[in-house]
Amino acid sequence: MKHTSHADFALRVLMYLRVAPARRGSVGDIAVAHRVSRHHLDKVVQRLAAADLVETTRGRGGGVALVRDPSTITVGEVMRVMENDFAVVECLGPARYCRIAGVCGARNVFSRALDAYFAVLDDATLEEIATNDQGLRGALGMIRGVAGH
């Protein structure tokens, strides 16, 4: 299963904020640090804000901030916020055009696999995946809390 770039970017935004001073930063700085499109990050941050994972502030001194403790944000929660299709096979989705849907055992197997996948992601927190503060800050070019400087 492959997730969209928005799901990937959401984790990157949250990891950046996890290690940033005061757990806040600008979308521009985050985009520079990860070398990704600011336009794409704007969309990601909007979805994260709608899910109450971050808050945004406009104007001078504004930006995006982590609003929850990183130990309470699970990777599974982030994936569910950012993705809308986990039907790894057609029979798990809303439309079922497979001629053997309902008479084969594949649906049950893939459903259990998806449950196991989310059990792992629901057990992993932002705190857990972003524990190396110094390493992350170095990789993201954060000096004194500012990316790219």
C-alpha positions as a Python dict, from the first residue, in 0.01 Angstrom:
ca = {
    (1, 'M'): (0, 0, 0),
    (2, 'K'): (135, 342, -92),
    (3, 'H'): (12, 660, 67),
    (4, 'T'): (-25, 995, -107),
    (5, 'S'): (243, 1260, -85),
    (6, 'H'): (5, 1463, 134),
    (7, 'A'): (12, 1190, 400),
    (8, 'D'): (390, 1181, 380),
    (9, 'F'): (409, 1562, 401),
    (10, 'A'): (173, 1563, 700),
    (11, 'L'): (412, 1344, 896),
    (12, 'R'): (702, 1565, 789),
    (13, 'V'): (520, 1880, 906),
    (14, 'L'): (439, 1721, 1240),
    (15, 'M'): (795, 1595, 1291),
    (16, 'Y'): (932, 1940, 1210),
    (17, 'L'): (698, 2098, 1463),
    (18, 'R'): (785, 1832, 1720),
    (19, 'V'): (1151, 1942, 1723),
    (20, 'A'): (1102, 2313, 1650),
    (21, 'P'): (1139, 2570, 1929),
    (22, 'A'): (802, 2621, 2100),
    (23, 'R'): (673, 2351, 1858),
    (24, 'R'): (590, 2610, 1594),
    (25, 'G'): (719, 2728, 1258),
    (26, 'S'): (620, 2882, 930),
    (27, 'V'): (497, 2682, 634),
    (28, 'G'): (771, 2847, 429),
    (29, 'D'): (1045, 2731, 667),
    (30, 'I'): (901, 2380, 678),
    (31, 'A'): (886, 2367, 297),
    (32, 'V'): (1249, 2481, 270),
    (33, 'A'): (1364, 2235, 536),
    (34, 'H'): (1200, 1940, 359),
    (35, 'R'): (1262, 2073, 7),
    (36, 'V'): (896, 2038, -88),
    (37, 'S'): (638, 2268, -242),
    (38, 'R'): (498, 2535, -9),
    (39, 'H'): (172, 2515, -205),
    (40, 'H'): (138, 2146, -120),
    (41, 'L'): (226, 2209, 245),
    (42, 'D'): (-39, 2481, 267),
    (43, 'K'): (-302, 2221, 173),
    (44, 'V'): (-159, 1968, 417),
    (45, 'V'): (-152, 2219, 703),
    (46, 'Q'): (-515, 2315, 632),
    (47, 'R'): (-621, 1951, 671),
    (48, 'L'): (-412, 1908, 985),
    (49, 'A'): (-571, 2223, 1129),
    (50, 'A'): (-922, 2101, 1044),
    (51, 'A'): (-840, 1785, 1239),
    (52, 'D'): (-718, 1990, 1538),
    (53, 'L'): (-364, 1853, 1514),
    (54, 'V'): (-213, 2197, 1450),
    (55, 'E'): (-328, 2554, 1473),
    (56, 'T'): (-248, 2829, 1229),
    (57, 'T'): (-202, 3198, 1292),
    (58, 'R'): (-193, 3461, 1019),
    (59, 'G'): (21, 3769, 999),
    (60, 'R'): (358, 3872, 1132),
    (61, 'G'): (479, 3619, 1385),
    (62, 'G'): (215, 3374, 1267),
    (63, 'G'): (264, 3026, 1139),
    (64, 'V'): (167, 2676, 1236),
    (65, 'A'): (194, 2518, 1579),
    (66, 'L'): (150, 2174, 1725),
    (67, 'V'): (-152, 2187, 1957),
    (68, 'R'): (-138, 1842, 2113),
    (69, 'D'): (131, 1658, 2299),
    (70, 'P'): (327, 1445, 2046),
    (71, 'S'): (268, 1137, 2260),
    (72, 'T'): (-108, 1166, 2192),
    (73, 'I'): (-86, 1190, 1812),
    (74, 'T'): (-68, 852, 1642),
    (75, 'V'): (61, 781, 1295),
    (76, 'G'): (-268, 598, 1229),
    (77, 'E'): (-466, 910, 1316),
    (78, 'V'): (-258, 1119, 1077),
    (79, 'M'): (-302, 865, 796),
    (80, 'R'): (-679, 860, 847),
    (81, 'V'): (-690, 1242, 840),
    (82, 'M'): (-486, 1265, 522),
    (83, 'E'): (-610, 963, 324),
    (84, 'N'): (-961, 881, 217),
    (85, 'D'): (-919, 544, 47),
    (86, 'F'): (-784, 237, 222),
    (87, 'A'): (-950, -13, -9),
    (88, 'V'): (-641, -213, -100),
    (89, 'V'): (-867, -437, -305),
    (90, 'E'): (-1190, -342, -477),
    (91, 'C'): (-1415, -543, -247),
    (92, 'L'): (-1310, -330, 53),
    (93, 'G'): (-1431, -13, -118),
    (94, 'P'): (-1780, 131, -149),
    (95, 'A'): (-1832, 11, -508),
    (96, 'R'): (-1802, -360, -567),
    (97, 'Y'): (-1782, -461, -931),
    (98, 'C'): (-1582, -779, -880),
    (99, 'R'): (-1783, -1074, -1009),
    (100, 'I'): (-1670, -1297, -724),
    (101, 'A'): (-1720, -1047, -441),
    (102, 'G'): (-1901, -1217, -157),
    (103, 'V'): (-1812, -1569, -264),
    (104, 'C'): (-1435, -1563, -216),
    (105, 'G'): (-1229, -1529, 101),
    (106, 'A'): (-997, -1253, -19),
    (107, 'R'): (-1205, -974, 136),
    (108, 'N'): (-1164, -1120, 485),
    (109, 'V'): (-789, -1167, 440),
    (110, 'F'): (-733, -811, 319),
    (111, 'S'): (-963, -672, 586),
    (112, 'R'): (-761, -846, 859),
    (113, 'A'): (-437, -726, 699),
    (114, 'L'): (-564, -367, 699),
    (115, 'D'): (-669, -401, 1063),
    (116, 'A'): (-320, -528, 1153),
    (117, 'Y'): (-160, -243, 955),
    (118, 'F'): (-360, 17, 1147),
    (119, 'A'): (-296, -158, 1478),
    (120, 'V'): (76, -92, 1423),
    (121, 'L'): (20, 268, 1306),
    (122, 'D'): (-218, 337, 1595),
    (123, 'D'): (47, 216, 1837),
    (124, 'A'): (316, 450, 1695),
    (125, 'T'): (309, 810, 1814),
    (126, 'L'): (462, 1129, 1681),
    (127, 'E'): (680, 1127, 1992),
    (128, 'E'): (810, 782, 1897),
    (129, 'I'): (890, 860, 1533),
    (130, 'A'): (1051, 1197, 1610),
    (131, 'T'): (1263, 1118, 1915),
    (132, 'N'): (1601, 1216, 1773),
    (133, 'D'): (1567, 1592, 1824),
    (134, 'Q'): (1928, 1676, 1744),
    (135, 'G'): (1943, 1448, 1440),
    (136, 'L'): (1615, 1582, 1298),
    (137, 'R'): (1717, 1944, 1356),
    (138, 'G'): (2047, 1879, 1180),
    (139, 'A'): (1885, 1698, 887),
    (140, 'L'): (1632, 1980, 850),
    (141, 'G'): (1894, 2256, 865),
    (142, 'M'): (1743, 2404, 1181),
    (143, 'I'): (1988, 2635, 1358),
    (144, 'R'): (1852, 2831, 1649),
    (145, 'G'): (1508, 2710, 1540),
    (146, 'V'): (1512, 2860, 1191),
    (147, 'A'): (1524, 2633, 886),
    (148, 'G'): (1772, 2707, 613),
    (149, 'H'): (1983, 2955, 813),
}
